[in-house]
C-alpha cells in the first residue's frame, strides 16, 4: 500500500507501508491468537493499548481474521 500525505508546505510525501514493519504484523497476530473470540473492535483496542496505531491495527486485524476463515 502506498500512502501520500501533504506536509506543511503542501509538497506530498509518499512512503510504502506493509513490507517494512513485520514486527507490527507479528504483534497484532499474537494479540489476535491470544483472544480468538474477541470482536475486531476489541482486538483493535487491545492493539492500541499495546502501542500500535489504530489504522495499523485495523488493517492487520482484518487481514489476520480474513486469512483465518
Beta strands, then each sheet from edge to edge (+ up, - down):
strand 1: 2-6
strand 2: 12-16
sheet 1: 1+ 2-
end
